């Protein structure tokens, strides 16, 4: 039973460490889009997304392993609650810590998504303004080009 509890605790500790790494990538992603007046480095952003994807896959594997192992020992743990009270309390603390980190990560993800949406909204607005300016300049050019060929409305007929 001690070995199973050790494995459960080790799994939770690894999960916590992975969540810390994901948080680092979230902060890096936030920094990319929160720079004022700068063009974001999309290549770096993509690399962070890839790394987070790998970490999430690792996290899912740990979750599956934890659940499988817990299912094996759940009945035995419930029967021996008093004997393993300290270890169970430690596991519960780790689970609370992981839950808190998960909530924090969700909040960071939401913030990052909002920053990206703001960036792209501003970029669309700038493109629209540029398109309007280009259309106005083109219309002016067309009007000026055609104005040289017209004769004056007031022709002096005296010579």
C-alpha positions in Angstrom: 0.0 0.0 0.0 2.9 2.4 0.8 4.2 2.0 -2.8 0.8 2.8 -4.2 0.5 5.9 -2.1 4.1 6.9 -3.0 3.1 6.6 -6.7 -0.1 8.6 -6.2 1.8 11.4 -4.4 4.6 11.4 -7.0 2.0 11.7 -9.8 0.4 14.7 -8.1 3.8 16.3 -7.6 4.7 15.9 -11.2 1.3 17.3 -12.2 1.9 20.3 -10.1 5.3 20.9 -11.7 3.9 20.6 -15.1 1.2 23.2 -14.3 4.0 25.5 -13.1 5.7 25.1 -16.5 2.4 25.8 -18.3 2.0 28.9 -16.2 5.5 30.1 -17.4 4.4 29.7 -21.0 1.2 31.5 -20.3 3.1 34.5 -18.9 5.5 34.4 -21.9 2.5 34.4 -24.3 0.9 37.3 -22.4 4.1 39.3 -22.8 4.1 38.8 -26.5 0.7 40.4 -26.9 0.8 43.0 -24.1 3.7 44.9 -25.7 2.5 48.3 -26.7 3.2 49.3 -30.3 5.2 46.2 -31.1 4.4 43.6 -33.6 4.1 40.2 -31.8 6.5 37.4 -32.6 4.1 34.8 -33.9 6.8 32.2 -34.4 7.7 32.4 -30.7 4.0 32.4 -29.8 3.6 29.2 -31.9 6.5 27.5 -30.2 5.0 28.3 -26.8 1.7 26.8 -28.0 3.5 23.6 -29.1 5.4 23.3 -25.8 2.2 23.8 -23.9 0.6 21.1 -26.0 3.3 18.6 -25.1 2.9 19.5 -21.4 -0.8 19.1 -21.6 -0.4 15.6 -23.2 1.9 14.7 -20.4 -0.6 16.1 -17.9 -3.4 13.9 -19.4 -1.2 10.8 -19.2 -0.5 11.5 -15.6 -4.2 12.0 -14.9 -5.1 8.7 -16.6 -2.4 6.9 -14.6 -3.5 8.5 -11.4 -7.1 7.6 -12.0 -6.2 4.0 -12.9 -4.0 3.6 -9.8 -6.5 5.2 -7.5 -9.3 2.9 -8.8 -7.1 -0.1 -7.7 -6.4 1.2 -4.2 -9.6 3.1 -3.4 -11.3 0.3 -1.5 -8.2 -0.5 0.5 -7.6 3.2 1.3 -11.2 3.5 2.5 -10.8 0.5 4.7 -7.5 1.7 6.2 -8.3 5.4 6.6 -6.9 5.7 10.1 -3.6 4.0 9.1 -3.1 6.2 6.1 -4.6 9.4 7.4 -1.4 11.5 7.1 -0.7 10.3 3.6 -4.4 10.9 2.6 -4.2 14.4 4.0 -1.0 15.0 2.0 -2.7 13.8 -1.2 -5.7 16.0 -0.5 -3.5 19.0 0.0 -1.7 18.3 -3.3 -5.1 17.9 -5.1 -6.2 21.3 -3.7 -3.0 22.9 -4.8 -3.4 21.5 -8.3 -7.0 22.6 -8.4 -6.0 26.2 -7.5 -3.3 26.2 -10.1 -5.7 24.9 -12.7 -8.1 27.7 -11.9 -5.3 30.3 -12.2 -4.2 28.8 -15.5 -7.8 29.1 -16.9 -7.8 32.7 -15.8 -4.5 33.3 -17.6 -5.7 31.6 -20.7 -8.8 33.8 -20.7 -6.6 37.0 -20.3 -4.3 35.8 -23.1 -7.2 35.2 -25.4 -8.6 38.7 -24.7 -5.2 40.2 -25.4 -5.0 38.4 -28.7 -8.6 39.4 -29.7 -7.8 43.0 -28.9 -4.6 42.8 -31.0 -6.4 41.4 -33.9 -9.3 43.8 -33.6 -6.9 46.7 -33.6 -5.0 45.2 -36.6 -8.3 44.9 -38.5 -9.2 48.5 -37.7 -5.8 49.6 -38.9 -6.2 47.6 -42.1 -9.6 49.2 -42.6 -8.2 52.7 -42.1 -5.4 52.0 -44.5 -7.8 50.7 -47.1 -9.9 53.8 -46.7 -6.9 56.0 -47.1 -5.8 54.1 -50.2 -9.2 54.4 -51.7 -9.3 58.1 -51.0 -5.9 58.6 -52.5 -6.8 56.5 -55.6 -10.0 58.5 -56.1 -8.1 61.8 -55.8 -5.5 60.5 -58.3 -8.3 59.5 -60.8 -9.9 62.9 -60.4 -6.7 64.8 -60.9 -5.7 62.7 -63.9 -9.0 63.4 -65.6 -9.0 67.2 -64.8 -6.1 68.0 -67.1 -8.0 67.1 -70.3 -11.1 69.2 -69.6 -11.4 72.6 -71.1 -12.2 75.5 -68.9 -15.8 76.4 -68.6 -15.0 80.0 -69.1 -13.5 80.6 -72.4 -12.5 84.0 -73.4 -13.8 84.5 -76.9 -12.2 87.9 -77.4 -8.9 87.9 -79.2 
